[in-house]
Amino acid sequence: MQQLASEQQFDTLKNEQTVFLFTADWCPDCKVIEPELPQLEAKYTNYNFISIDRDKFIDICVDYGIMGIPSFLVFRNGEQIGSYIGKERKSIEQIDQFLASL
């Protein structure tokens, strides 16, 4: 999964079909889902999957109400079309259901 490099890149990727995963190196729940994320990337090839380090891009997190991780925001053509935000552990099945519902 590609890592977000800048806020400008975030603004550019919002104009495409992008799933943003908010995560951090210290997040144990993020580590649990990490090995299975490539399966979702392979299933939803119409989306870019971008990992955002919560600690490096705290301003983006504040702007979008990302208080818990892992959390997901999905954009298409500049509009937010979905969010799965919360500090609770998410299973790969729950994430798959969220993406399928978009």
C-alpha positions in Angstrom: 0.0 0.0 0.0 1.3 3.4 -1.0 2.1 5.8 1.9 0.9 9.4 1.8 3.8 11.8 1.2 2.2 15.2 1.5 -1.1 17.1 2.1 -0.9 18.2 -1.6 -0.9 14.5 -2.6 -4.0 14.0 -0.3 -5.8 16.8 -2.1 -4.9 15.3 -5.5 -5.9 11.8 -4.6 -9.3 13.0 -3.3 -10.1 13.8 -6.9 -9.7 10.1 -7.9 -11.2 7.0 -6.4 -9.2 6.6 -3.3 -9.5 4.6 0.0 -7.4 6.3 2.7 -6.4 4.2 5.7 -5.4 6.1 8.8 -2.9 4.2 10.8 0.2 4.5 13.0 3.2 2.4 13.7 2.2 2.0 17.4 -1.4 0.9 16.7 -1.9 -2.8 17.6 -5.3 -3.0 15.8 -3.7 -1.7 12.6 -1.1 -4.4 12.8 -3.8 -7.1 13.0 -5.5 -6.1 9.7 -2.3 -5.2 7.9 -1.4 -8.7 6.5 -4.9 -9.0 4.9 -5.1 -5.5 3.3 -3.5 -6.7 0.0 -6.5 -9.0 -0.5 -8.8 -5.9 -0.4 -6.5 -4.0 -2.8 -6.7 -6.9 -5.2 -10.5 -7.1 -4.9 -11.2 -3.4 -5.2 -8.9 -2.5 -8.1 -11.0 0.5 -9.0 -9.6 2.3 -5.9 -6.2 3.6 -5.0 -5.4 2.5 -1.5 -3.3 5.0 0.5 -2.0 4.7 4.0 -1.9 7.8 6.1 0.3 8.0 9.2 -1.9 9.6 11.7 1.0 11.1 13.6 2.5 12.7 10.5 -0.7 14.2 9.2 -2.6 15.2 12.3 -4.1 18.2 10.5 -5.9 16.0 8.0 -7.1 13.8 10.9 -8.5 16.9 12.7 -10.2 18.2 9.5 -12.0 14.8 9.0 -12.7 13.9 12.6 -10.3 10.9 12.7 -9.8 10.4 16.4 -9.4 6.6 16.5 -7.4 4.3 14.3 -7.6 2.3 12.1 -10.1 4.5 10.2 -11.0 4.8 6.6 -12.2 7.6 4.3 -13.2 7.0 0.7 -13.3 9.7 -2.0 -14.5 9.7 -5.6 -14.1 12.7 -7.8 -13.4 15.1 -5.0 -16.4 14.0 -2.8 -16.3 11.9 0.3 -18.5 8.9 -0.4 -17.9 6.9 2.8 -16.2 6.8 6.1 -15.5 4.0 8.6 -14.2 5.9 11.6 -13.7 4.7 15.1 -11.2 3.4 17.6 -12.6 -0.1 17.8 -10.9 -3.0 16.2 -12.1 -3.7 12.7 -12.0 -7.1 11.1 -11.0 -7.5 7.4 -14.6 -8.8 6.8 -16.1 -5.6 8.3 -13.8 -3.5 6.1 -14.8 -5.6 3.1 -18.5 -5.1 3.8 -17.9 -1.3 4.2 -16.1 -1.1 0.8 -18.8 -3.3 -0.9 -21.5 -0.9 0.4 -20.1 2.1 -1.4 
